[in-house]
Amino acid sequence: RFDRDKARVEWEANFAKYKEAHPDKAAEVERRFKGELADGVFDDLPTFVFGKDKALATRKFSEMCLNAVASKSPEMMGGSADLTGSNLSHIQKAGDFQKNTPEGRMIRFGVREHAMSAICNGMFAYGGVRPFCATFLQFAGYALGAMRCSALSKFGVIYIMTHDSIGLGEDGPTHQPIEMLESLRSMPNMNVCRAADANEMAACYQIALQSVGTPTTITATRGTVAPLEHSSREKAMKGGYAVITEEGEGAPDLVFIATGSEVGLCVEAAKALQLEHSIRTRVVSMPCQEIFLAQDEEYRRSVLPGNVPTLSVEASAEHGWHRFSHAQIGMKRFGASGPAAELFKKFGFTAENAVSKGKELVEFYKNHGSVPDLNARPTF
């Protein structure tokens, strides 16, 4: 019969000797098993400089952020479900974890999304390792049971899910996630992050690593996103913030709220509404609903007044946005196969449509009296 108490005493005695002989290595082992972050882990996260840095897909920004934190977090290891080149989820200069290369940090999971996520749960449960894994966002459906286990067990597994909307293009509706963002957002103890640029992606990785007891799904675009002049990693750490504020004094006439690739078109629409229609418009970027909802009421109201016409814009299902907005531009059906730009136009994800629907929303409440305050509801 195995004597657990005796085995623990013996192990701790051996570790005490090891600690005395190798204090630095022992301290590193203790840090990893306590789930503490390495010193300076966020120091190399990228900062996007508007007008200087090149616009890229957010999956490229994700790759930069992954490597920035992994270079200072040797406990990070993981891989992709046979989509490393598309997910951009490779740690530079890291070899494969194999029998003859146990120092490797990359795992070739194969086309086994559920097994991949379950393996990451096992790695986190064992301790000393911070696992991540990657696939297309739509394929999270295959991994959902294991992802739910991560949330239920308070395992801070990092899920990198690229090709996060109809914007992935010609692969068509079988690959285009519609309901998946809301499915994951509705899961208790799961952070779901959708960044609009490099600064927000840096915030997403910081959120993910700091959330040791909460798994985080970081989603990313296939295509290039518009550069944002006023994005902020610090503000994005609050889950949602005003990336464009309205001109003049007093409350805005209209609020756009968007995530990821749709933030840029809302910024363009807001400028047109102010210039051409004198509608003072605020644009709120919400990279992480869960983090935003964890902020105090005063901050949440300062970003989303609730009693100002608010229009959400996300190339995903409308469900879930009703708590934040009075009207939604979203997906009401499965997608289609075609170039991303054509699909965005077909389904209404353009600055021109946002201008049109924004004007309609403002006019609607002018004609129908007061605007319902979305914040005026009890909290039980």
Salt bridges, closest charged atoms under 4 A:
GLU12 OE2 - ARG8 NE 3.16
GLU28 OE2 - ARG31 NH2 2.76
GLU28 OE2 - ARG32 NE 2.87
GLU30 OE2 - LYS19 NZ 3.16
ASP44 OD2 - LYS72 NZ 3.46
GLU63 OE1 - LYS60 NZ 3.29
GLU75 OE1 - ARG31 NH2 2.80
ASP96 OD2 - ARG108 NE 2.66
ASP164 OD2 - ARG194 NE 2.95
GLU170 OE1 - ARG222 NH1 3.94
GLU229 OE1 - HIS230 NE2 3.78
GLU246 OE1 - ARG282 NE 2.90
ASP253 OD1 - ARG280 NH1 3.99
GLU262 OE1 - ARG194 NH1 2.59
GLU276 OE1 - HIS277 NE2 3.91
GLU297 OE2 - ARG301 NE 3.39
GLU314 OE2 - ARG185 NH2 2.85
GLU318 OE2 - LYS332 NZ 2.66
GLU363 OE2 - LYS366 NZ 3.86
ASP373 OD2 - ARG301 NH2 3.52
